Amino acid sequence: MKALYRPLSLMVSVGGGLLASAVFRQVWRRATGEKKPPKATDRTFTAWQVVAAAAAQGAIMGAVKAAVDRAGAASYEKVIGAWPGKKEED
């Protein structure tokens, strides 16, 4: 049954990526007032702004991915009855 988890996990991860992008855009907009975060090659932003945006985006992406993966695994366990990841070592 763990083979069923892989495609479900992929779909959940894609949704999590979209959610993380939306969350980052909102955080960036509220924190800076800018509509879009800077790209690394955009000269209108300082190097500090570009690096700060990348760091914030990475942190948000990581946190949302962990939350979505964990929720997906917990849901899978409720429906199927088995945890999809590694089992505890006794």
Biopython code that builds the backbone (N, CA, C, O; Angstrom):
import numpy as np
from Bio.PDB.StructureBuilder import StructureBuilder

atoms = [
    (1, "MET", "N", (0.809, -1.208, 0.000)),
    (1, "MET", "CA", (0.000, 0.000, 0.000)),
    (1, "MET", "C", (0.851, 1.270, 0.000)),
    (1, "MET", "O", (0.357, 2.350, -0.324)),
    (2, "LYS", "N", (2.133, 1.140, 0.365)),
    (2, "LYS", "CA", (2.986, 2.327, 0.375)),
    (2, "LYS", "C", (3.245, 2.834, -1.039)),
    (2, "LYS", "O", (3.617, 3.992, -1.225)),
    (3, "ALA", "N", (3.049, 1.972, -2.038)),
    (3, "ALA", "CA", (3.196, 2.410, -3.425)),
    (3, "ALA", "C", (2.121, 3.446, -3.770)),
    (3, "ALA", "O", (2.330, 4.296, -4.635)),
    (4, "LEU", "N", (0.992, 3.374, -3.105)),
    (4, "LEU", "CA", (-0.084, 4.341, -3.302)),
    (4, "LEU", "C", (0.301, 5.715, -2.754)),
    (4, "LEU", "O", (-0.185, 6.743, -3.224)),
    (5, "TYR", "N", (1.174, 5.716, -1.762)),
    (5, "TYR", "CA", (1.557, 6.977, -1.131)),
    (5, "TYR", "C", (2.360, 7.877, -2.058)),
    (5, "TYR", "O", (2.216, 9.099, -2.005)),
    (6, "ARG", "N", (3.198, 7.301, -2.901)),
    (6, "ARG", "CA", (4.060, 8.114, -3.772)),
    (6, "ARG", "C", (3.283, 9.062, -4.681)),
    (6, "ARG", "O", (3.563, 10.260, -4.668)),
    (7, "PRO", "N", (2.321, 8.584, -5.470)),
    (7, "PRO", "CA", (1.598, 9.544, -6.315)),
    (7, "PRO", "C", (0.767, 10.545, -5.506)),
    (7, "PRO", "O", (0.642, 11.705, -5.898)),
    (8, "LEU", "N", (0.211, 10.108, -4.402)),
    (8, "LEU", "CA", (-0.545, 11.028, -3.550)),
    (8, "LEU", "C", (0.378, 12.080, -2.957)),
    (8, "LEU", "O", (0.028, 13.258, -2.879)),
    (9, "SER", "N", (1.556, 11.646, -2.543)),
    (9, "SER", "CA", (2.535, 12.563, -1.980)),
    (9, "SER", "C", (2.976, 13.597, -3.017)),
    (9, "SER", "O", (3.164, 14.769, -2.691)),
    (10, "LEU", "N", (3.137, 13.164, -4.241)),
    (10, "LEU", "CA", (3.529, 14.080, -5.313)),
    (10, "LEU", "C", (2.474, 15.161, -5.520)),
    (10, "LEU", "O", (2.806, 16.339, -5.649)),
    (11, "MET", "N", (1.212, 14.766, -5.552)),
    (11, "MET", "CA", (0.135, 15.735, -5.738)),
    (11, "MET", "C", (0.061, 16.714, -4.557)),
    (11, "MET", "O", (-0.128, 17.916, -4.745)),
    (12, "VAL", "N", (0.211, 16.183, -3.352)),
    (12, "VAL", "CA", (0.169, 17.034, -2.165)),
    (12, "VAL", "C", (1.359, 17.997, -2.169)),
    (12, "VAL", "O", (1.217, 19.156, -1.779)),
    (13, "SER", "N", (2.522, 17.528, -2.604)),
    (13, "SER", "CA", (3.712, 18.383, -2.646)),
    (13, "SER", "C", (3.553, 19.529, -3.640)),
    (13, "SER", "O", (3.975, 20.652, -3.368)),
    (14, "VAL", "N", (2.950, 19.249, -4.778)),
    (14, "VAL", "CA", (2.710, 20.312, -5.765)),
    (14, "VAL", "C", (1.780, 21.365, -5.174)),
    (14, "VAL", "O", (2.019, 22.564, -5.314)),
    (15, "GLY", "N", (0.731, 20.914, -4.520)),
    (15, "GLY", "CA", (-0.180, 21.844, -3.864)),
    (15, "GLY", "C", (0.522, 22.632, -2.773)),
    (15, "GLY", "O", (0.263, 23.822, -2.600)),
    (16, "GLY", "N", (1.411, 21.974, -2.035)),
    (16, "GLY", "CA", (2.170, 22.654, -0.997)),
    (16, "GLY", "C", (3.100, 23.705, -1.569)),
    (16, "GLY", "O", (3.278, 24.768, -0.973)),
    (17, "GLY", "N", (3.698, 23.420, -2.724)),
    (17, "GLY", "CA", (4.557, 24.399, -3.383)),
    (17, "GLY", "C", (3.787, 25.635, -3.810)),
    (17, "GLY", "O", (4.268, 26.759, -3.671)),
    (18, "LEU", "N", (2.600, 25.418, -4.326)),
    (18, "LEU", "CA", (1.758, 26.549, -4.721)),
    (18, "LEU", "C", (1.341, 27.362, -3.496)),
    (18, "LEU", "O", (1.327, 28.592, -3.532)),
    (19, "LEU", "N", (1.006, 26.671, -2.427)),
    (19, "LEU", "CA", (0.637, 27.342, -1.186)),
    (19, "LEU", "C", (1.813, 28.143, -0.632)),
    (19, "LEU", "O", (1.646, 29.288, -0.213)),
    (20, "ALA", "N", (2.998, 27.541, -0.631)),
    (20, "ALA", "CA", (4.186, 28.226, -0.118)),
    (20, "ALA", "C", (4.500, 29.478, -0.929)),
    (20, "ALA", "O", (4.878, 30.505, -0.365)),
    (21, "SER", "N", (4.346, 29.400, -2.237)),
    (21, "SER", "CA", (4.583, 30.574, -3.080)),
    (21, "SER", "C", (3.609, 31.698, -2.747)),
    (21, "SER", "O", (3.996, 32.864, -2.666)),
    (22, "ALA", "N", (2.360, 31.341, -2.557)),
    (22, "ALA", "CA", (1.348, 32.344, -2.219)),
    (22, "ALA", "C", (1.629, 32.962, -0.846)),
    (22, "ALA", "O", (1.490, 34.171, -0.666)),
    (23, "VAL", "N", (2.023, 32.133, 0.110)),
    (23, "VAL", "CA", (2.337, 32.635, 1.446)),
    (23, "VAL", "C", (3.532, 33.578, 1.376)),
    (23, "VAL", "O", (3.513, 34.647, 1.986)),
    (24, "PHE", "N", (4.571, 33.193, 0.638)),
    (24, "PHE", "CA", (5.749, 34.051, 0.532)),
    (24, "PHE", "C", (5.405, 35.390, -0.112)),
    (24, "PHE", "O", (5.857, 36.435, 0.357)),
    (25, "ARG", "N", (4.618, 35.369, -1.170)),
    (25, "ARG", "CA", (4.244, 36.638, -1.819)),
    (25, "ARG", "C", (3.512, 37.554, -0.839)),
    (25, "ARG", "O", (3.759, 38.760, -0.813)),
    (26, "GLN", "N", (2.619, 36.992, -0.040)),
    (26, "GLN", "CA", (1.885, 37.795, 0.949)),
    (26, "GLN", "C", (2.816, 38.338, 2.018)),
    (26, "GLN", "O", (2.723, 39.510, 2.384)),
    (27, "VAL", "N", (3.712, 37.502, 2.521)),
    (27, "VAL", "CA", (4.658, 37.942, 3.548)),
    (27, "VAL", "C", (5.539, 39.046, 2.984)),
    (27, "VAL", "O", (5.763, 40.057, 3.649)),
    (28, "TRP", "N", (6.034, 38.868, 1.782)),
    (28, "TRP", "CA", (6.907, 39.875, 1.175)),
    (28, "TRP", "C", (6.150, 41.184, 0.969)),
    (28, "TRP", "O", (6.677, 42.259, 1.254)),
    (29, "ARG", "N", (4.930, 41.095, 0.480)),
    (29, "ARG", "CA", (4.123, 42.293, 0.231)),
    (29, "ARG", "C", (3.868, 43.053, 1.526)),
    (29, "ARG", "O", (3.980, 44.278, 1.559)),
    (30, "ARG", "N", (3.526, 42.338, 2.588)),
    (30, "ARG", "CA", (3.235, 42.995, 3.863)),
    (30, "ARG", "C", (4.485, 43.543, 4.530)),
    (30, "ARG", "O", (4.442, 44.583, 5.187)),
    (31, "ALA", "N", (5.602, 42.838, 4.360)),
    (31, "ALA", "CA", (6.842, 43.269, 5.012)),
    (31, "ALA", "C", (7.495, 44.454, 4.301)),
    (31, "ALA", "O", (8.111, 45.302, 4.947)),
    (32, "THR", "N", (7.363, 44.515, 2.977)),
    (32, "THR", "CA", (8.095, 45.538, 2.227)),
    (32, "THR", "C", (7.211, 46.535, 1.495)),
    (32, "THR", "O", (7.658, 47.636, 1.171)),
    (33, "GLY", "N", (5.982, 46.172, 1.234)),
    (33, "GLY", "CA", (5.112, 47.034, 0.442)),
    (33, "GLY", "C", (5.298, 46.843, -1.057)),
    (33, "GLY", "O", (4.564, 47.423, -1.856)),
    (34, "GLU", "N", (6.276, 46.034, -1.437)),
    (34, "GLU", "CA", (6.523, 45.748, -2.858)),
    (34, "GLU", "C", (5.564, 44.656, -3.330)),
    (34, "GLU", "O", (5.257, 43.724, -2.586)),
    (35, "LYS", "N", (5.095, 44.779, -4.573)),
    (35, "LYS", "CA", (4.174, 43.766, -5.096)),
    (35, "LYS", "C", (4.869, 42.433, -5.348)),
    (35, "LYS", "O", (4.316, 41.373, -5.054)),
    (36, "LYS", "N", (6.079, 42.488, -5.890)),
    (36, "LYS", "CA", (6.797, 41.260, -6.220)),
    (36, "LYS", "C", (8.145, 41.241, -5.523)),
    (36, "LYS", "O", (8.776, 42.283, -5.347)),
    (37, "PRO", "N", (8.588, 40.049, -5.126)),
    (37, "PRO", "CA", (9.926, 39.961, -4.530)),
    (37, "PRO", "C", (10.993, 40.159, -5.609)),
    (37, "PRO", "O", (10.726, 39.935, -6.790)),
    (38, "PRO", "N", (12.185, 40.573, -5.219)),
    (38, "PRO", "CA", (13.224, 40.822, -6.213)),
    (38, "PRO", "C", (13.787, 39.543, -6.803)),
    (38, "PRO", "O", (13.859, 38.509, -6.139)),
    (39, "LYS", "N", (14.180, 39.635, -8.054)),
    (39, "LYS", "CA", (14.917, 38.549, -8.690)),
    (39, "LYS", "C", (16.395, 38.880, -8.532)),
    (39, "LYS", "O", (16.759, 40.043, -8.359)),
    (40, "ALA", "N", (17.230, 37.878, -8.591)),
    (40, "ALA", "CA", (18.660, 38.082, -8.373)),
    (40, "ALA", "C", (19.276, 39.037, -9.389)),
    (40, "ALA", "O", (20.277, 39.687, -9.088)),
    (41, "THR", "N", (18.713, 39.132, -10.560)),
    (41, "THR", "CA", (19.287, 39.977, -11.616)),
    (41, "THR", "C", (18.624, 41.345, -11.729)),
    (41, "THR", "O", (18.945, 42.114, -12.636)),
    (42, "ASP", "N", (17.712, 41.655, -10.827)),
    (42, "ASP", "CA", (17.001, 42.940, -10.868)),
    (42, "ASP", "C", (17.853, 44.028, -10.222)),
    (42, "ASP", "O", (18.128, 43.959, -9.024)),
    (43, "ARG", "N", (18.272, 45.019, -10.983)),
    (43, "ARG", "CA", (19.151, 46.080, -10.476)),
    (43, "ARG", "C", (18.445, 47.081, -9.583)),
    (43, "ARG", "O", (19.107, 47.845, -8.880)),
    (44, "THR", "N", (17.133, 47.096, -9.590)),
    (44, "THR", "CA", (16.418, 48.081, -8.780)),
    (44, "THR", "C", (16.432, 47.733, -7.293)),
    (44, "THR", "O", (16.052, 48.560, -6.464)),
    (45, "PHE", "N", (16.860, 46.530, -6.949)),
    (45, "PHE", "CA", (16.943, 46.099, -5.558)),
    (45, "PHE", "C", (18.403, 45.980, -5.153)),
    (45, "PHE", "O", (19.262, 45.686, -5.983)),
    (46, "THR", "N", (18.681, 46.209, -3.870)),
    (46, "THR", "CA", (20.049, 46.042, -3.376)),
    (46, "THR", "C", (20.354, 44.551, -3.219)),
    (46, "THR", "O", (19.454, 43.712, -3.201)),
    (47, "ALA", "N", (21.624, 44.253, -3.110)),
    (47, "ALA", "CA", (22.032, 42.858, -2.902)),
    (47, "ALA", "C", (21.419, 42.329, -1.601)),
    (47, "ALA", "O", (20.988, 41.178, -1.534)),
    (48, "TRP", "N", (21.384, 43.171, -0.579)),
    (48, "TRP", "CA", (20.801, 42.764, 0.699)),
    (48, "TRP", "C", (19.329, 42.380, 0.533)),
    (48, "TRP", "O", (18.892, 41.374, 1.093)),
    (49, "GLN", "N", (18.568, 43.155, -0.218)),
    (49, "GLN", "CA", (17.152, 42.841, -0.434)),
    (49, "GLN", "C", (16.989, 41.514, -1.167)),
    (49, "GLN", "O", (16.105, 40.723, -0.841)),
    (50, "VAL", "N", (17.839, 41.277, -2.149)),
    (50, "VAL", "CA", (17.762, 40.027, -2.915)),
    (50, "VAL", "C", (18.076, 38.835, -2.015)),
    (50, "VAL", "O", (17.377, 37.822, -2.049)),
    (51, "VAL", "N", (19.125, 38.960, -1.216)),
    (51, "VAL", "CA", (19.512, 37.864, -0.324)),
    (51, "VAL", "C", (18.451, 37.658, 0.759)),
    (51, "VAL", "O", (18.122, 36.517, 1.082)),
    (52, "ALA", "N", (17.921, 38.721, 1.314)),
    (52, "ALA", "CA", (16.875, 38.608, 2.336)),
    (52, "ALA", "C", (15.626, 37.941, 1.766)),
    (52, "ALA", "O", (15.004, 37.108, 2.426)),
    (53, "ALA", "N", (15.266, 38.307, 0.553)),
    (53, "ALA", "CA", (14.103, 37.695, -0.088)),
    (53, "ALA", "C", (14.328, 36.203, -0.309)),
    (53, "ALA", "O", (13.432, 35.394, -0.070)),
    (54, "ALA", "N", (15.519, 35.844, -0.762)),
    (54, "ALA", "CA", (15.820, 34.429, -1.001)),
    (54, "ALA", "C", (15.816, 33.632, 0.303)),
    (54, "ALA", "O", (15.321, 32.506, 0.343)),
    (55, "ALA", "N", (16.368, 34.216, 1.367)),
    (55, "ALA", "CA", (16.381, 33.541, 2.664)),
    (55, "ALA", "C", (14.965, 33.353, 3.207)),
    (55, "ALA", "O", (14.620, 32.282, 3.706)),
    (56, "ALA", "N", (14.154, 34.397, 3.104)),
    (56, "ALA", "CA", (12.768, 34.303, 3.577)),
    (56, "ALA", "C", (11.990, 33.277, 2.755)),
    (56, "ALA", "O", (11.214, 32.491, 3.298)),
    (57, "GLN", "N", (12.206, 33.297, 1.460)),
    (57, "GLN", "CA", (11.505, 32.341, 0.596)),
    (57, "GLN", "C", (11.907, 30.916, 0.938)),
    (57, "GLN", "O", (11.052, 30.033, 0.998)),
    (58, "GLY", "N", (13.188, 30.677, 1.161)),
    (58, "GLY", "CA", (13.649, 29.339, 1.519)),
    (58, "GLY", "C", (13.072, 28.868, 2.844)),
    (58, "GLY", "O", (12.668, 27.713, 2.974)),
    (59, "ALA", "N", (13.033, 29.756, 3.821)),
    (59, "ALA", "CA", (12.477, 29.398, 5.125)),
    (59, "ALA", "C", (10.988, 29.073, 5.025)),
    (59, "ALA", "O", (10.517, 28.093, 5.602)),
    (60, "ILE", "N", (10.266, 29.895, 4.299)),
    (60, "ILE", "CA", (8.823, 29.667, 4.150)),
    (60, "ILE", "C", (8.566, 28.384, 3.365)),
    (60, "ILE", "O", (7.706, 27.586, 3.739)),
    (61, "MET", "N", (9.308, 28.187, 2.280)),
    (61, "MET", "CA", (9.133, 26.969, 1.480)),
    (61, "MET", "C", (9.416, 25.724, 2.326)),
    (61, "MET", "O", (8.666, 24.749, 2.274)),
    (62, "GLY", "N", (10.494, 25.762, 3.100)),
    (62, "GLY", "CA", (10.842, 24.622, 3.945)),
    (62, "GLY", "C", (9.783, 24.328, 4.995)),
    (62, "GLY", "O", (9.417, 23.173, 5.214)),
    (63, "ALA", "N", (9.296, 25.369, 5.638)),
    (63, "ALA", "CA", (8.285, 25.188, 6.679)),
    (63, "ALA", "C", (6.971, 24.662, 6.102)),
    (63, "ALA", "O", (6.362, 23.752, 6.666)),
    (64, "VAL", "N", (6.540, 25.230, 4.989)),
    (64, "VAL", "CA", (5.285, 24.773, 4.377)),
    (64, "VAL", "C", (5.431, 23.345, 3.863)),
    (64, "VAL", "O", (4.509, 22.543, 4.007)),
    (65, "LYS", "N", (6.569, 23.017, 3.270)),
    (65, "LYS", "CA", (6.791, 21.657, 2.775)),
    (65, "LYS", "C", (6.732, 20.657, 3.919)),
    (65, "LYS", "O", (6.089, 19.614, 3.796)),
    (66, "ALA", "N", (7.396, 20.961, 5.032)),
    (66, "ALA", "CA", (7.383, 20.062, 6.177)),
    (66, "ALA", "C", (5.965, 19.885, 6.720)),
    (66, "ALA", "O", (5.552, 18.767, 7.029)),
    (67, "ALA", "N", (5.228, 20.976, 6.835)),
    (67, "ALA", "CA", (3.854, 20.909, 7.352)),
    (67, "ALA", "C", (2.948, 20.104, 6.412)),
    (67, "ALA", "O", (2.153, 19.280, 6.866)),
    (68, "VAL", "N", (3.071, 20.344, 5.117)),
    (68, "VAL", "CA", (2.226, 19.636, 4.146)),
    (68, "VAL", "C", (2.588, 18.158, 4.089)),
    (68, "VAL", "O", (1.699, 17.307, 4.056)),
    (69, "ASP", "N", (3.887, 17.837, 4.076)),
    (69, "ASP", "CA", (4.311, 16.432, 4.055)),
    (69, "ASP", "C", (3.833, 15.697, 5.298)),
    (69, "ASP", "O", (3.370, 14.559, 5.220)),
    (70, "ARG", "N", (3.948, 16.355, 6.442)),
    (70, "ARG", "CA", (3.525, 15.717, 7.687)),
    (70, "ARG", "C", (2.011, 15.503, 7.712)),
    (70, "ARG", "O", (1.539, 14.443, 8.123)),
    (71, "ALA", "N", (1.258, 16.501, 7.276)),
    (71, "ALA", "CA", (-0.200, 16.368, 7.233)),
    (71, "ALA", "C", (-0.619, 15.283, 6.247)),
    (71, "ALA", "O", (-1.556, 14.530, 6.512)),
    (72, "GLY", "N", (0.068, 15.200, 5.114)),
    (72, "GLY", "CA", (-0.233, 14.160, 4.132)),
    (72, "GLY", "C", (0.035, 12.770, 4.680)),
    (72, "GLY", "O", (-0.756, 11.852, 4.467)),
    (73, "ALA", "N", (1.154, 12.610, 5.389)),
    (73, "ALA", "CA", (1.482, 11.311, 5.973)),
    (73, "ALA", "C", (0.477, 10.929, 7.057)),
    (73, "ALA", "O", (0.070, 9.771, 7.151)),
    (74, "ALA", "N", (0.078, 11.901, 7.874)),
    (74, "ALA", "CA", (-0.904, 11.626, 8.928)),
    (74, "ALA", "C", (-2.261, 11.250, 8.335)),
    (74, "ALA", "O", (-2.939, 10.354, 8.838)),
    (75, "SER", "N", (-2.650, 11.938, 7.267)),
    (75, "SER", "CA", (-3.918, 11.611, 6.600)),
    (75, "SER", "C", (-3.863, 10.221, 5.980)),
    (75, "SER", "O", (-4.823, 9.455, 6.062)),
    (76, "TYR", "N", (-2.732, 9.906, 5.361)),
    (76, "TYR", "CA", (-2.549, 8.582, 4.767)),
    (76, "TYR", "C", (-2.675, 7.506, 5.843)),
    (76, "TYR", "O", (-3.306, 6.472, 5.624)),
    (77, "GLU", "N", (-2.076, 7.751, 6.995)),
    (77, "GLU", "CA", (-2.148, 6.779, 8.082)),
    (77, "GLU", "C", (-3.587, 6.595, 8.561)),
    (77, "GLU", "O", (-4.000, 5.475, 8.860)),
    (78, "LYS", "N", (-4.349, 7.679, 8.635)),
    (78, "LYS", "CA", (-5.741, 7.568, 9.074)),
    (78, "LYS", "C", (-6.578, 6.753, 8.099)),
    (78, "LYS", "O", (-7.433, 5.969, 8.511)),
    (79, "VAL", "N", (-6.330, 6.940, 6.805)),
    (79, "VAL", "CA", (-7.132, 6.249, 5.788)),
    (79, "VAL", "C", (-6.667, 4.813, 5.584)),
    (79, "VAL", "O", (-7.487, 3.895, 5.548)),
    (80, "ILE", "N", (-5.363, 4.611, 5.452)),
    (80, "ILE", "CA", (-4.812, 3.302, 5.113)),
    (80, "ILE", "C", (-4.500, 2.467, 6.354)),
    (80, "ILE", "O", (-4.627, 1.242, 6.337)),
    (81, "GLY", "N", (-4.092, 3.140, 7.427)),
    (81, "GLY", "CA", (-3.771, 2.424, 8.651)),
    (81, "GLY", "C", (-2.289, 2.142, 8.834)),
    (81, "GLY", "O", (-1.907, 1.441, 9.770)),
    (82, "ALA", "N", (-1.453, 2.672, 7.963)),
    (82, "ALA", "CA", (-0.003, 2.473, 8.082)),
    (82, "ALA", "C", (0.706, 3.788, 7.803)),
    (82, "ALA", "O", (0.318, 4.546, 6.914)),
    (83, "TRP", "N", (1.757, 4.045, 8.584)),
    (83, "TRP", "CA", (2.561, 5.252, 8.379)),
    (83, "TRP", "C", (3.429, 5.037, 7.149)),
    (83, "TRP", "O", (4.063, 3.989, 7.024)),
    (84, "PRO", "N", (3.473, 6.013, 6.228)),
    (84, "PRO", "CA", (4.212, 5.819, 4.980)),
    (84, "PRO", "C", (5.732, 5.938, 5.106)),
    (84, "PRO", "O", (6.452, 5.507, 4.206)),
    (85, "GLY", "N", (6.226, 6.503, 6.181)),
    (85, "GLY", "CA", (7.665, 6.704, 6.348)),
    (85, "GLY", "C", (8.318, 5.557, 7.095)),
    (85, "GLY", "O", (7.759, 4.467, 7.214)),
    (86, "LYS", "N", (9.501, 5.827, 7.591)),
    (86, "LYS", "CA", (10.244, 4.816, 8.338)),
    (86, "LYS", "C", (9.559, 4.532, 9.664)),
    (86, "LYS", "O", (8.966, 5.413, 10.286)),
    (87, "LYS", "N", (9.660, 3.268, 10.078)),
    (87, "LYS", "CA", (9.071, 2.871, 11.348)),
    (87, "LYS", "C", (10.042, 3.146, 12.471)),
    (87, "LYS", "O", (11.247, 3.270, 12.250)),
    (88, "GLU", "N", (9.513, 3.242, 13.680)),
    (88, "GLU", "CA", (10.342, 3.458, 14.859)),
    (88, "GLU", "C", (11.247, 2.257, 15.067)),
    (88, "GLU", "O", (10.867, 1.114, 14.810)),
    (89, "GLU", "N", (12.453, 2.544, 15.540)),
    (89, "GLU", "CA", (13.378, 1.481, 15.897)),
    (89, "GLU", "C", (13.157, 1.153, 17.359)),
    (89, "GLU", "O", (13.132, 2.051, 18.200)),
    (90, "ASP", "N", (12.998, -0.113, 17.670)),
    (90, "ASP", "CA", (12.787, -0.509, 19.082)),
    (90, "ASP", "C", (14.086, -0.642, 19.798)),
    (90, "ASP", "O", (14.107, -0.965, 20.986)),
]
sb = StructureBuilder()
sb.init_structure("model")
sb.init_model(0)
sb.init_chain("A")
sb.init_seg("    ")
for serial, (resi, resn, name, xyz) in enumerate(atoms, 1):
    if name == "N":
        sb.init_residue(resn, " ", resi, " ")
    sb.init_atom(name, np.array(xyz, "f"), 0.0, 1.0, " ", f" {name:<3s}", serial, name[0])
structure = sb.get_structure()
